[in-house]
Amino acid sequence: MNKILISLVFSIFSSCNLTPKASGLDLDKPKLVVSIVVDQMRFDNLDKYKESYSNNGFNRLIREGFNLKNNHFNYVPTVTGPGHSSISTGSTPKTHGIVGNNWFNKKTQKDVYCTTDLNYENLGGNAYSAKMSPNNLLVNTLGDLNRIENDMNSKTISIAIKDRGSILMGGRKANAAYWFYGKDKGEWVSSKYYMEELPEWVDNFNNSDIVSTYIREWNTLYDINSYKESRSDDNNFEKSFKGDPSVTFPYDLNKLKHLNDGYDMLKETPFGNNLTTDFAIKAISNEKLGKDQFTDVLTISYSSTDYIGHNFGVDAKETQDAYLRLDLEIERLLYFLDSYVGENEYTLFLTADHGASKIPAYLNSIGIKSQNIEQGTVKNILKDVLFKSYGSNQLISKVMNSQVYLNNEIINSLNISFNSIEKTIINTLNQLEYIDKVYTSEDIINGNFDSGYDLLIQNGYNVLRSGDIIFKLKENVISYGNKGTTHGSGYTYDTHVPLIFFGKKIVQGESNVKTKITDIAPTIAKLLGLKQMSDSTGEVLSFVIKD
Ligand SMILES: [Zn+2]
């Protein structure tokens, strides 16, 4: 807004004895902050398909915004729950406590899913639907801080196909988080943590025919021969849908959905992302986001890219198609924000919750040594060794997130020395050819690391929730089945993700300076003039903010 207009508005306020400050109106603040997280988007997805992207989606963000080309996760494990929590809070699992999608509760000896909370009934779904809340998140999100500082007059709304991609972005003080329930229903759901019943507009959306229109054929958006950035469609590396052993286009959802969990199949196609934009646009208009003087926060996480990436891998025609289609969803969302909130009245950032490794079988086929370790392999090896040495197969409670949780109760009751078990485990792990390094929890807690993989492990380690022994897999080794791929490591393929700031108060430009995922929240907090985020370990990227 130019100076003349500002002074005009100021004089209008003065003439009615109301200053902008007293009214809560700050002309310099965006009316809405939009956070876009693309689940499993590697940095190279931005460049690789650049020529095929429209001018007004990813390319518009790059052209008009600030593109940070060397942005990384600064902890392990690089998975969805911790990823979203670190973006929203500006801290790492060590502080925000979301140490995995799942972890093991050492006190209760039970598995924990990051957003399960049996204290709150589900809204929508059915009687068996998961009960959810953000209560495992130990610190405030940007949306929380924005609401608190604005005396709860601001709104925070979160949307994602995945529950954790929604709940952990919004935070503990969000007005609502919505996620998708598939099966025989295909509807957006929530939790009584946020509200007593779903708003009418959500019911209306769920009762409309929109979801079922996506049960159709998935073919490539453009001629498949133009998809030059991906490998041949027919190959032995990809995971097929149930009921269709081929891994080639087209896929008929009408035929396949009965064998693939009904509407849940949408998650594994680009249509899950379309449905997310549809719902986000309805949320913006029905919740009137960005329409009053208090800055609102909307978080959108596009989950389908992750499902597709797991099934088909980084270099697949299916993955390329998912990104070309997502590009048009970004374009559609930007158009809507421009018209509803106003061009340059909102600030937006786009990033990802982690990257992904290429499929090991594919890497091997091109001469790069790679390996997939089937789930349970490490635990079974350790159990065998411990049984032979100590006569018990109950000494380990869990192996997850490359960590071993020991069963202290059993160890104490059998009167076995904890140190001796720890040594046996470390020796065994060190002999496995796919393991690079092994640490005890003391190594990690007391270590003085200022860079490298050791620091990534330390940043991801939470004393209450993490395991007793931690191991680092070698590069290009993943813990997964023999088709498809995954993520979770501290290697560049998992840590390097896009980060683009765009819109109000954002400088146009790009940089190769190394930034961290934890820098996002404190940067937006600064842009909004909020007090600094007390639990954040990130830094304000002041060079992206206009004075
Ligand atoms: Zn994933």
Residues whose N, C-alpha, C, O or C-beta is under 5 A from the ligand:
A	BS01	ZN	D306
